[in-house]
Amino acid sequence: MDFIDLKTQYRRLKPSVDERIHRVLEHGQFVMGPECAELEQRLAEYVGARHCLGVASGTDALLIALMALAIGQGDEVITVPFTFFATAEMIALAGATPVFIDIDRRTYNMDPAKLEAAITPRTKAIMPVSLYGQCPDLDAIEDIARRHNLPVIEDAAQSFGATYKGKRSGGLTTIGATSFFPSKPLGCYGDGGALFTNDDELARIMREIRIHGQDRRYHHPRLGMTGRLDSMQAAVLLAKLEIFDDEVAARHRVGVRYAELIAAKFGTGPRANVLAPHVERSNTCVYAQYTVEVEHREVVETRMKALGVPTAVHYPIALHQQPVFAYMRLGAGSFPASEAAARRVISLPMHPYLTDEQQVKVVDALAQAVA
Ligand SMILES: Cc1ncc(COP(=O)(O)O)c(C=O)c1O
């Protein structure tokens, strides 16, 4: 069993993927080719944003967003410690300080109740993460941001295709940043990402940063990078977009089925020995990961591996406890919800082509592993 099955998806899409890749080989515009503009238009429509920019990765998307907002030395950006490293890494790489606030224990996302107390005169942005494929309470976050005149950057790397109150993730905040890493809900065949905004001026600045801060050929009013999505990856994404709605529906089916199987085997509620994910009523989740909580995680991982079921941990160390952030002197106990999640979470195989039989096998193995 695969943790994520990209081969089945390729077999389904082979004619379209192959044809689109060949077209790029034929026209030879490998950088900023026609596929890039077509993809940006499609993605902007899908998300419901005025502007979309294809970029080289989700990590570059975050850095470009921060640079476009002129965030740097002496500035603070509020984010969460329970996320993939890139979120806080890019804030620090931009020269600013990541200021962590704890997560909501049920959704693993930023707890808006903790936000206002963390705002200082140095705060320049808020960067919530839509972890595992569902958005945080973005209205609550946006309300506070508006009162303090702060932009919000959604790290939507794991939530492309998810909705919050009926609107698509990525298009809900000042800037949305997503990733097309191969294992993501919409993934390419290498690294890729996208930025979304409704702000014309920010879109213009981000376009310049994406290409070395250039406003016209060899004329550089600002610093930037080689931050573009290439034509080959855009071609792959255009092919995958054709079936994306269907795949998102399949992800929901798999998610619902896991919840049923887990409830039947372990019961529900905080005392169950396997805790299934909680999706808020305002949200649809794309389950970039299907992540449950268990006691004695290392034992569960080893036993499941022996039973032929791959698992992964997203993420084992909260970011304030990463060596590179030791200078912050945020010891154990600083963010109890994030630390508890980091100790207990384990992700099960999750992709749109998981069969009912395979899901039964996973949950049976989980039952043996936690026993
Ligand atoms: C929450 C989060 N932020 C940022 C990133 C970075 O994306 P990429 O791997 O495309 O650079 C990822 C991807 O793993 C992620 O999960």
The ligand as a Gaussian input file, in Angstrom:
#p B3LYP/6-31G(d) Opt

LIG

0 1
 C        2.258000      24.289000       5.684000
 C        3.312000      24.325000       4.619000
 N        3.899000      25.499000       4.321000
 C        4.807000      25.590000       3.338000
 C        5.201000      24.497000       2.601000
 C        6.271000      24.655000       1.567000
 O        5.892000      24.249000       0.300000
 P        6.987000      23.687000      -0.750000
 O        7.390000      22.325000      -0.289000
 O        6.254000      23.691000      -2.048000
 O        8.132000      24.648000      -0.747000
 C        4.604000      23.263000       2.852000
 C        4.959000      22.080000       2.035000
 O        5.393000      21.069000       2.427000
 C        3.643000      23.155000       3.896000
 O        3.059000      21.995000       4.189000

